[in-house]
Amino acid sequence: MLVIIFLVGFYFELRPNHNGIKEPSNPPKIDDQAKINEKNKVNTYSRPKSGISTYIGKSTKELTKQFGKPSRIDASAYGYDWWIYKKKDATYFQAGVKNGKVVTIYALGSGLSVSPFKIGEKVETIYQTITMNTNITVKMKDGTYRFELSEEDLNISPLVQLGDIYAQLALDKFSGTLTSVRFMDKRTLVQQHPYAMSYQGHLAKETIDSTKREEVERGSEQQIFDMTNIIRQRYKAPKLHWDKELSTFAYDHSKDMAVDNYFSHTSPRYGNLSKRLKTANIVYQSAGENIAANYIDGPATVEGWLNSEEHRKAMLDSQFTSLGVGVYDKYYTQDFAQR
């Protein structure tokens, strides 16, 4: 007899709204003891003199001199290529390269130097040492861009200016620790605008053809798989195997949601997870599914799932042995199974 675990997901927008999701009993939050600047003056900090953020603006020659050739290169939807460094979980990072220079770095490995922060650092320590700004203005030749951070942004993904670059922190509200850091130059920040933004001037938009979009999707799938396993190891859960059959299944659901313009585990045409698995003749002992939509990329999607109680349970469930990931446009699906 097959046992199915159907994990109901929640809809994630570009600026994720977690209303309706159960909060941890004692979530780390910015309070009166934390340093919050709500005035017009923005607190900035010097650009670090050491650590991986120092490679923002440097050439690929300098990057490879220090870290060697990447394990692979994935396309992104923002005009840069992701150079993936995944030789060890503890040193996993992705460097966004555009025109031969590093414009952004996503750092997840716990052994990386992400000065002035540290992966795994307690949120309370960060709040005590860094003044969080509720708004940040970026000025460039082609416009002025103002970001406004909500209370939720400050609690799970605050933005810190470090000289001429920016650090977006991914905070795990359940463990109260720093999960990852995304460093970027100002143009990349404006292009992705991960917060509510008002602007005067020009807002450039990248356009990609269908071939390029497919490259972005395949790269995002691999990144989500890699990051999920790194996070599972961090929380003492065994690594999952890449499952080609489940990946095709996940991709079909992401595409179905995009084409039919809905967001649910239950397809109007193909039914719920149980029915879809049966139709696909997928054999399993237990299964679960995470879905998301409209995140800027794979890393942001994983961070969103990690901060949602039900999605987190699926990601860290020690009984699952296999994982398939399917991305179509801005729809993301993870399908887990105990095989």
Salt bridges, closest charged atoms under 4 A:
GLU23 OE1 - LYS173 NZ 3.33
ASP74 OD2 - ARG72 NE 2.99
ASP81 OD1 - LYS212 NZ 3.90
ASP89 OD2 - LYS239 NZ 2.90
ASP142 OD2 - ARG187 NH1 3.22
GLU148 OE2 - ARG146 NE 3.73
GLU151 OE2 - LYS29 NZ 3.84
GLU152 OE2 - HIS18 NE2 3.38
ASP153 OD2 - ARG15 NH2 3.20
ASP164 OD1 - ARG47 NH1 3.01
ASP172 OD1 - ARG312 NH1 2.98
GLU206 OE2 - LYS98 NZ 3.82
GLU217 OE2 - ARG213 NE 3.05
GLU217 OE1 - ARG218 NH2 3.64
GLU221 OE2 - ARG218 NH2 2.77
ASP226 OD2 - ARG72 NH1 3.13
ASP226 OD1 - LYS86 NZ 3.28
ASP243 OD2 - ARG339 NE 2.98
GLU245 OE1 - ARG339 NH2 2.62
ASP256 OD1 - ARG269 NH2 3.00
ASP260 OD2 - ARG269 NE 3.11
GLU289 OE1 - HIS265 ND1 2.72
GLU289 OE1 - ARG276 NH2 2.80
ASP297 OD2 - ARG182 NH1 2.84
GLU310 OE2 - LYS313 NZ 3.53
